[in-house]
Amino acid sequence: MQNKEQLFDQLFRDFKEKLFRLCYSYCNNKAVAEDMLQDSFSKIWLHLDNFKQECAYSTWMYRITANTCLMHLRSNKTNPLVLQEIITDAASDEHYSEEPVNELNKAIAQLEEIDRLLISMVLQ
């Protein structure tokens, strides 16, 4: 059985990149995404003792991070969701064309907040 510090360290190592991409997809700004990620991991640390193991750690952490991002956007009235991770993944493809991705991002940005969240979870 791991103690809280060991478990947190393991979760941080395993999920920091995925959760950062999620944060970045909400704001399209590296500094803001890093702040959101730090806030998310602070909440994860605070509530780690209360984790009931009714779902996977990844699901639980994803939900905390998504809620943290939404609260941050509401409080700061930041730009709407832009799925930058799509662009990042597609940019590695030699046949990549930025125009369809930009059109997709524009369309997604026009959706209601809950719909944007659902799409980001599916794409993740």
Summary of the structure (lengths in Angstrom):
residues: 124
radius of gyration: 15.5
end to end distance: 30.0
largest distance: 49.8
contacts: 327
relative contact order: 0.14
helix: 77%
strand: 0%
